[in-house]
Amino acid sequence: MRFRNALLLCSLAATVLIAGCSQTTSTAGSSSEGEKVATNQIFTSNYGAVEDHGYPLPAIPIDRLDKRFHRQIVEYRTKERPGTIIVNTPNRFLYYVLPGGKAVRYGIGVGKAGFAWEGEAYVAWKQEWPTWHPPKEMAERKPEVAKYVEEGMGPGLSNPLGARALYLFNEEGRDTLFRLHGTPEWSSIGTAASSGCIRLMNQDIIDLYARVRPGRSARVIVQQ
């Protein structure tokens, strides 16, 4: 496992069930492992307004986001077992491996230059509407968030971690400070705009959260 940054910083920004899908066709790489040409199920209709635990998540203007980054099921060749999460940083995709050579593919926002990370970890725990504690290093760069280092920013629509967060630990059981989390900044999906962590649209992180069972079997592989 390799860590390119000693401390990984999540950005300040920020269960929908699969239903009503349409069909589309996409082309992917020709490598021996990964996505291939397939007929996909695409869940463009799943980005409407929803109330979640008392929080009114607004609808995402999904038609303004490249369809590649809409949640969809794709054919995906991998030796990894179902339940594994594979983050393809260059292509801005997160894959949740399903049985039968398929995966749920989500569009993501990734860390900008200087905050990249790659390696393997596992989902140690997960939280709905989490409290955000910025690292001290971020507070030094952004004094306006210093007050949240100790007390934390409470859950809400403006919380940088969004509606859900999955916390990644390394093989030694230590927090990597790397998160998979939601964001209200839907327009950042497909870009390298965060300070290290992987962000998904709130409707997508709710879907992923419902699929993941924390523990060492919930492997996460981050590719650069």
ABEGO torsion letter per residue (X at the ends): XBBABABBBBBBBXXBBBBGBBBBBBBBBABABEBBBBBBBBAAAAABBBBBGGBBBBBBBAAABBAAABBBBBBBBBABBBGBBBBBAAAGBBBBBBBGGBBBBBBBBBBBBGABBBEBBBBABBBBGBBBBBBAAAAAABAAAAAAAAAEBBBEAABAAEABBBBBBBAAGBBAGBBBBBBABAAABGBBABAGBBBBBAAAAAAAAAABBBEAABBBBBBX
